[in-house]
């Protein structure tokens, strides 16, 4: 399985058989200047209907759109309802965590999670191999809460997303605040990384990718 960070909360995930999933495609404009998405996919996942996460029309290939619990092309998507803020959605609305298994590995995309998870929600998520987690704060959980959540979820791989970069001028922090003090950090000079079942890190490892767009 290959995971390519296009930018923001958008990833292109390609299975060993060539099936392609794109998560939370963004609209380019304003404070978000990542390049326009021109990829095709079989499935597009959307965690919530904000313009930096729901540009489904940009994706070619007539993909199936997943916004909640569903089974598409043999892949079971599990949705856990959450909020975009700490006020029960009163500030920014709802958010959906989406988990699914691909090539024998379980992925979880937290979307724009805006609060710490309850014990019941953590239990519902279950075992996670690869966690895609927002770390920039302000609109989502910040570095401190993200760190606490990673400690609770204990994924094998953490890929941070939704943080300030040269192409994201949102009032959020960069990835360094989340990385501070952590030992197992692998900064790749690439936008894509490949994983195989049985070959994931023995201890939780953070992988920092470069945005492809």
Rosetta blueprint (number, residue, H / E / L):
1 X L
2 X E
3 X E
4 X E
5 X E
6 X E
7 X E
8 X L
9 X L
10 X E
11 X E
12 X E
13 X E
14 X E
15 X L
16 X L
17 X L
18 X L
19 X L
20 X E
21 X E
22 X E
23 X E
24 X L
25 X L
26 X L
27 X L
28 X L
29 X E
30 X L
31 X L
32 X E
33 X L
34 X L
35 X L
36 X L
37 X L
38 X L
39 X L
40 X E
41 X L
42 X L
43 X E
44 X E
45 X E
46 X L
47 X L
48 X L
49 X L
50 X L
51 X L
52 X L
53 X L
54 X L
55 X L
56 X H
57 X H
58 X H
59 X L
60 X E
61 X L
62 X L
63 X L
64 X E
65 X E
66 X E
67 X L
68 X L
69 X L
70 X E
71 X E
72 X E
73 X L
74 X L
75 X E
76 X E
77 X E
78 X E
79 X E
80 X E
81 X E
82 X E
83 X E
84 X L
85 X L
86 X L
87 X L
88 X L
89 X L
90 X L
91 X L
92 X L
93 X L
94 X E
95 X E
96 X E
97 X E
98 X E
99 X E
100 X E
101 X E
102 X E
103 X L
104 X L
105 X E
106 X E
107 X E
108 X E
109 X E
110 X L
111 X L
112 X L
113 X L
114 X L
115 X L
116 X L
117 X L
118 X L
119 X H
120 X H
121 X H
122 X H
123 X H
124 X H
125 X H
126 X L
127 X L
128 X L
129 X L
130 X E
131 X E
132 X E
133 X E
134 X E
135 X L
136 X L
137 X L
138 X L
139 X L
140 X L
141 X L
142 X L
143 X H
144 X H
145 X H
146 X H
147 X H
148 X H
149 X H
150 X H
151 X H
152 X H
153 X H
154 X L
155 X L
156 X L
157 X E
158 X E
159 X E
160 X E
161 X E
162 X L
163 X L
164 X L
165 X E
166 X L
167 X L
168 X E
169 X L
170 X L
171 X L
172 X L
173 X L
174 X L
175 X L
176 X H
177 X H
178 X H
179 X H
180 X L
181 X L
182 X L
183 X L
184 X L
185 X E
186 X E
187 X E
188 X L
189 X L
190 X L
191 X L
192 X E
193 X E
194 X E
195 X L
196 X L
197 X L
198 X L
199 X L
200 X L
201 X L
202 X L
203 X L
204 X L
205 X E
206 X E
207 X E
208 X E
209 X L
210 X L
211 X L
212 X L
213 X L
